[in-house]
Amino acid sequence: MPHIALPPGLPGIRGPMAFRPETAKPINELANILLHEPHTLTRGERELIATYVSSENDCRFCQTVHGAFAAHYHGGDEALVVQVKADPERANVSAKMKALLNIARRVAVNGKLVTSDDVGRARSEGATDLEIHDTVLIAALFCLCNRYVDGLATEMPESPDYYRERAPLVEQIGYTMTPPPTATPAEC
């Protein structure tokens, strides 16, 4: 049960965002830029970063919903998401993604843990400064979102289908506050 009265029927971050839409707007705009708009990292790779950070922060809602989005963008490969959450160094992702996930993990614990060796590893695997920057910012954003969701003890649907069903909607509209008339707002 949430710690404050949130709008009913809006689990996870959706409840707090509906409670305070003026703060939701910039969070969603940033999420849209980082996760949805064109980038050298695929949407699936960026969603894997969000999922991994949320897993490291033990935020069940965010790791589940963004894991469903990552799987969707990877052709429904839910096993890949499980691999990344369990052990990204052994997951079936590129060496560049492994290096970026290492940076994201360090940011999830404490941004000061990111070292020049970590950045050098990512660069040596082909990561650009933009990709390193955005990995750090995705990790930081998801630390915020994870604490927002868990700090208010928001509701969480049990059915994995809830999360899977949201993925095509997010693919279509991104993380916006003004979805088409037949859709509902996406969540961070």
C-alpha contacts under 8 A as a table, 3 or more apart, distances in Angstrom:
res1	aa1	res2	aa2	distance
1	M	153	A	6.43
1	M	154	T	6.71
1	M	155	E	6.47
2	P	5	A	6.78
2	P	6	L	7.16
2	P	152	L	5.66
2	P	153	A	4.59
2	P	154	T	4.81
2	P	155	E	6.58
3	H	152	L	5.30
3	H	153	A	5.95
3	H	154	T	7.70
4	I	152	L	6.92
6	L	15	G	5.50
6	L	16	P	6.37
6	L	18	A	7.87
6	L	19	F	6.08
7	P	10	L	6.41
7	P	15	G	5.64
7	P	16	P	7.93
7	P	18	A	6.83
7	P	19	F	6.56
8	P	11	P	7.96
8	P	15	G	7.31
9	G	15	G	7.78
10	L	13	I	7.84
10	L	14	R	5.19
10	L	15	G	4.71
10	L	155	E	7.76
11	P	14	R	5.70
11	P	15	G	5.74
11	P	154	T	6.31
11	P	155	E	4.77
11	P	156	M	5.34
11	P	157	P	6.79
12	G	15	G	6.33
12	G	16	P	7.89
12	G	61	F	5.91
12	G	62	C	7.57
12	G	149	V	5.88
12	G	154	T	5.24
12	G	155	E	5.60
12	G	156	M	5.67
13	I	16	P	5.60
13	I	17	M	6.15
13	I	145	C	7.43
13	I	148	Y	7.29
13	I	149	V	5.39
13	I	154	T	7.18
13	I	187	E	6.31
13	I	188	C	6.78
14	R	17	M	5.09
14	R	18	A	6.10
14	R	186	A	7.86
14	R	187	E	5.83
15	G	18	A	5.22
15	G	19	F	6.15
15	G	154	T	7.23
16	P	19	F	4.82
16	P	20	R	6.24
16	P	149	V	7.74
16	P	152	L	7.99
16	P	154	T	7.96
17	M	20	R	5.25
17	M	21	P	5.31
17	M	23	T	7.19
17	M	24	A	4.86
18	A	21	P	5.30
18	A	24	A	7.54
20	R	23	T	5.76
20	R	24	A	6.39
21	P	24	A	4.69
21	P	25	K	6.09
22	E	25	K	5.60
22	E	26	P	7.69
23	T	26	P	6.12
23	T	27	I	6.81
24	A	27	I	5.20
24	A	28	N	6.00
25	K	28	N	5.27
25	K	29	E	6.10
25	K	176	T	7.89
25	K	177	M	6.65
26	P	29	E	4.91
26	P	30	L	6.11
27	I	30	L	5.24
27	I	31	A	6.15
27	I	188	C	7.42
28	N	31	A	4.93
28	N	32	N	5.97
28	N	175	Y	5.37
28	N	176	T	5.92
28	N	177	M	7.14
28	N	187	E	7.29
28	N	188	C	6.23
29	E	32	N	5.09
29	E	33	I	6.31
29	E	175	Y	6.80
29	E	176	T	6.62
30	L	33	I	5.15
30	L	34	L	6.17
31	A	34	L	5.15
31	A	35	L	5.68
31	A	36	H	7.44
31	A	138	I	7.92
31	A	141	L	7.76
31	A	175	Y	6.18
31	A	188	C	6.21
32	N	35	L	5.37
32	N	36	H	4.94
32	N	37	E	6.27
32	N	174	G	5.86
32	N	175	Y	4.70
32	N	176	T	6.83
33	I	36	H	5.96
33	I	37	E	5.23
34	L	37	E	6.72
34	L	46	R	7.60
34	L	134	D	6.81
34	L	138	I	6.63
35	L	43	R	5.92
35	L	46	R	5.75
35	L	47	E	6.60
36	H	43	R	6.13
36	H	171	E	7.61
36	H	174	G	5.57
36	H	175	Y	7.22
39	H	42	T	6.56
39	H	43	R	7.91
40	T	131	E	7.36
41	L	45	E	5.99
41	L	46	R	6.46
41	L	131	E	7.03
42	T	45	E	5.12
42	T	46	R	6.32
43	R	46	R	5.14
43	R	47	E	6.05
43	R	70	A	7.54
43	R	73	Y	6.74
44	G	47	E	5.05
44	G	48	L	6.12
44	G	69	F	7.32
44	G	70	A	4.68
44	G	71	A	7.28
44	G	72	H	7.71
44	G	73	Y	4.80
44	G	74	H	6.02
45	E	48	L	5.00
45	E	49	I	6.46
45	E	70	A	7.14
45	E	97	M	7.47
46	R	49	I	5.13
46	R	50	A	6.46
46	R	70	A	7.91
46	R	135	T	7.73
46	R	138	I	7.78
47	E	50	A	4.99
47	E	51	T	6.01
47	E	66	H	5.92
47	E	67	G	7.05
47	E	69	F	6.54
47	E	70	A	4.92
48	L	51	T	4.94
48	L	52	Y	5.95
48	L	66	H	7.44
48	L	67	G	6.77
48	L	70	A	5.54
48	L	81	V	6.98
48	L	84	V	7.50
49	I	52	Y	5.17
49	I	53	V	6.19
49	I	100	L	7.98
49	I	101	L	6.18
49	I	104	A	6.80
49	I	135	T	7.13
49	I	138	I	7.16
49	I	139	A	7.04
50	A	53	V	5.34
50	A	54	S	6.13
50	A	63	Q	7.43
50	A	66	H	6.59
50	A	138	I	6.37
50	A	139	A	6.43
50	A	142	F	6.18
51	T	54	S	5.09
51	T	55	S	6.05
51	T	62	C	6.83
51	T	63	Q	4.58
51	T	64	T	7.41
51	T	66	H	5.29
51	T	67	G	5.32
51	T	70	A	7.70
51	T	81	V	7.90
51	T	85	K	7.48
52	Y	55	S	4.97
52	Y	56	E	6.13
52	Y	63	Q	6.98
52	Y	84	V	6.73
52	Y	85	K	5.35
52	Y	101	L	7.44
52	Y	104	A	7.90
52	Y	105	R	7.52
53	V	56	E	5.01
53	V	57	N	6.16
53	V	63	Q	7.82
53	V	104	A	6.43
53	V	105	R	6.12
53	V	108	A	5.92
53	V	139	A	5.97
53	V	142	F	6.63
53	V	143	C	7.23
54	S	57	N	4.98
54	S	58	D	6.04
54	S	59	C	5.24
54	S	60	R	7.45
54	S	62	C	5.77
54	S	63	Q	4.86
54	S	142	F	6.44
54	S	143	C	7.20
54	S	146	N	6.30
55	S	58	D	4.82
55	S	59	C	6.05
55	S	60	R	7.14
55	S	62	C	7.95
55	S	63	Q	5.33
55	S	85	K	6.28
56	E	59	C	7.84
56	E	85	K	7.80
56	E	105	R	6.97
56	E	108	A	6.93
57	N	108	A	6.87
57	N	143	C	7.25
57	N	146	N	6.96
58	D	63	Q	7.83
59	C	62	C	5.67
59	C	63	Q	6.10
59	C	146	N	5.50
59	C	147	R	7.85
59	C	149	V	7.70
59	C	150	D	6.65
60	R	63	Q	5.42
60	R	64	T	5.96
61	F	64	T	5.24
61	F	65	V	6.08
61	F	149	V	7.70
61	F	156	M	6.10
62	C	65	V	5.28
62	C	66	H	5.80
62	C	67	G	7.86
62	C	145	C	7.81
62	C	146	N	6.55
62	C	188	C	7.85
63	Q	66	H	5.43
63	Q	67	G	5.51
64	T	67	G	4.98
64	T	68	A	6.17
64	T	160	P	7.93
64	T	163	Y	6.97
65	V	68	A	5.15
65	V	69	F	6.43
65	V	163	Y	5.02
65	V	164	R	7.60
66	H	69	F	4.82
66	H	70	A	6.03
67	G	70	A	4.99
67	G	71	A	6.06
67	G	78	E	7.63
67	G	81	V	6.03
68	A	71	A	5.11
68	A	72	H	6.07
68	A	78	E	7.31
68	A	163	Y	5.79
68	A	164	R	5.30
68	A	167	A	6.55
69	F	72	H	5.00
69	F	73	Y	6.32
69	F	163	Y	7.81
69	F	164	R	7.17
69	F	166	R	7.78
69	F	167	A	4.93
69	F	170	V	7.84
70	A	73	Y	5.23
70	A	74	H	6.21
70	A	81	V	7.03
71	A	74	H	4.91
71	A	75	G	6.37
71	A	76	G	4.66
71	A	77	D	4.84
71	A	78	E	5.03
71	A	80	L	7.30
71	A	81	V	6.40
72	H	75	G	5.41
72	H	76	G	4.61
72	H	77	D	7.11
72	H	164	R	7.56
72	H	167	A	6.36
72	H	168	P	7.73
73	Y	76	G	6.95
74	H	77	D	5.58
77	D	80	L	5.56
77	D	81	V	7.12
78	E	81	V	5.20
78	E	82	V	6.47
79	A	82	V	5.04
79	A	83	Q	6.15
80	L	83	Q	4.98
80	L	84	V	6.19
80	L	91	A	6.85
80	L	92	N	6.71
81	V	84	V	5.17
81	V	85	K	6.23
82	V	85	K	5.22
82	V	86	A	6.10
83	Q	86	A	5.17
83	Q	87	D	5.85
83	Q	88	P	6.48
83	Q	90	R	7.40
83	Q	91	A	5.04
83	Q	92	N	7.52
84	V	87	D	5.40
84	V	88	P	4.25
84	V	89	E	7.84
84	V	90	R	7.83
84	V	91	A	5.34
84	V	92	N	7.97
85	K	88	P	6.48
87	D	90	R	5.62
87	D	91	A	6.23
88	P	91	A	4.82
88	P	93	V	7.81
88	P	98	K	6.01
88	P	101	L	6.98
88	P	102	N	7.99
89	E	98	K	5.71
93	V	97	M	6.09
93	V	98	K	6.72
94	S	97	M	5.14
94	S	98	K	6.35
95	A	98	K	5.01
95	A	99	A	6.30
95	A	125	E	6.12
96	K	99	A	5.17
96	K	100	L	6.24
96	K	122	A	5.90
96	K	125	E	4.79
96	K	126	G	6.17
96	K	127	A	6.16
97	M	100	L	4.95
97	M	101	L	5.92
98	K	101	L	5.10
98	K	102	N	6.19
99	A	102	N	5.08
99	A	103	I	6.51
99	A	118	D	7.14
99	A	121	R	6.28
99	A	122	A	4.90
99	A	125	E	7.44
100	L	103	I	5.07
100	L	104	A	6.21
100	L	122	A	6.10
100	L	127	A	7.88
100	L	132	I	6.85
100	L	135	T	6.52
101	L	104	A	4.85
101	L	105	R	6.07
101	L	135	T	7.92
102	N	105	R	5.14
102	N	106	R	6.38
102	N	118	D	7.42
103	I	106	R	5.20
103	I	107	V	6.30
103	I	114	V	6.11
103	I	118	D	6.40
103	I	119	V	7.49
103	I	135	T	7.41
103	I	136	V	7.04
104	A	107	V	5.08
104	A	108	A	6.18
104	A	135	T	6.20
104	A	136	V	6.00
104	A	138	I	7.94
104	A	139	A	5.35
105	R	108	A	5.06
105	R	109	V	6.58
105	R	139	A	7.77
106	R	109	V	5.27
106	R	110	N	6.01
106	R	111	G	6.27
106	R	112	K	7.97
106	R	113	L	5.50
106	R	114	V	5.71
107	V	110	N	4.97
107	V	111	G	4.12
107	V	112	K	7.39
107	V	113	L	6.84
107	V	114	V	6.64
107	V	136	V	6.57
107	V	139	A	6.18
107	V	140	A	6.73
108	A	111	G	7.03
108	A	139	A	6.18
108	A	140	A	6.98
108	A	143	C	6.28
109	V	113	L	7.60
110	N	113	L	5.63
110	N	114	V	7.96
111	G	114	V	5.90
112	K	115	T	7.65
114	V	118	D	6.29
114	V	119	V	7.59
115	T	118	D	5.13
115	T	119	V	6.53
116	S	119	V	5.04
116	S	120	G	5.89
117	D	120	G	4.84
117	D	121	R	5.99
118	D	121	R	5.15
118	D	122	A	6.39
119	V	122	A	5.10
119	V	123	R	6.18
119	V	132	I	7.37
120	G	123	R	5.04
120	G	124	S	6.02
121	R	124	S	5.08
121	R	125	E	6.31
122	A	125	E	5.17
122	A	126	G	6.52
122	A	127	A	5.28
122	A	132	I	7.49
123	R	126	G	5.07
123	R	127	A	4.67
123	R	128	T	6.37
123	R	129	D	7.87
124	S	127	A	7.22
127	A	131	E	5.92
127	A	132	I	6.58
128	T	131	E	5.12
128	T	132	I	6.28
129	D	132	I	5.05
129	D	133	H	5.95
130	L	133	H	5.02
130	L	134	D	5.98
131	E	134	D	5.16
131	E	135	T	5.98
132	I	135	T	5.12
132	I	136	V	6.35
133	H	136	V	5.31
133	H	137	L	6.25
134	D	137	L	4.84
134	D	138	I	5.85
135	T	138	I	5.14
135	T	139	A	6.11
136	V	139	A	5.13
136	V	140	A	6.13
137	L	140	A	4.96
137	L	141	L	5.96
138	I	141	L	5.07
138	I	142	F	6.11
139	A	142	F	5.19
139	A	143	C	6.21
140	A	143	C	5.08
140	A	144	L	6.46
141	L	144	L	5.13
141	L	145	C	6.22
142	F	145	C	4.74
142	F	146	N	5.71
143	C	146	N	5.18
143	C	147	R	6.18
144	L	147	R	5.34
144	L	148	Y	6.06
145	C	148	Y	4.93
145	C	149	V	6.15
145	C	188	C	6.96
146	N	149	V	5.32
146	N	150	D	6.07
147	R	150	D	5.14
147	R	151	G	5.28
148	Y	151	G	5.25
148	Y	152	L	6.35
149	V	152	L	5.68
149	V	153	A	6.26
149	V	154	T	5.71
150	D	153	A	4.78
150	D	154	T	6.45
151	G	154	T	7.99
157	P	160	P	7.85
157	P	162	Y	6.88
159	S	162	Y	5.73
159	S	163	Y	7.70
160	P	163	Y	5.53
160	P	164	R	6.39
161	D	164	R	4.91
161	D	165	E	5.86
162	Y	165	E	5.39
162	Y	166	R	6.62
163	Y	166	R	5.32
163	Y	167	A	6.82
164	R	167	A	5.52
165	E	168	P	6.65
165	E	169	L	7.62
166	R	169	L	5.32
166	R	170	V	6.32
166	R	186	A	7.79
167	A	170	V	5.20
167	A	171	E	6.14
168	P	171	E	4.92
168	P	172	Q	6.14
169	L	172	Q	5.04
169	L	173	I	6.14
169	L	174	G	7.50
169	L	183	A	7.31
169	L	186	A	7.45
170	V	173	I	5.30
170	V	174	G	4.56
170	V	175	Y	6.52
170	V	186	A	5.96
171	E	174	G	5.70
173	I	176	T	6.67
173	I	179	P	6.37
173	I	180	P	7.87
173	I	186	A	7.78
174	G	186	A	6.78
175	Y	185	P	7.30
175	Y	186	A	5.10
175	Y	187	E	6.28
175	Y	188	C	6.78
176	T	179	P	6.45
176	T	185	P	6.33
176	T	186	A	6.30
177	M	185	P	5.42
177	M	186	A	7.27
178	T	185	P	6.69
179	P	182	T	7.78
179	P	183	A	5.69
179	P	184	T	6.17
179	P	185	P	5.73
180	P	183	A	5.45
180	P	184	T	7.85
181	P	184	T	7.99
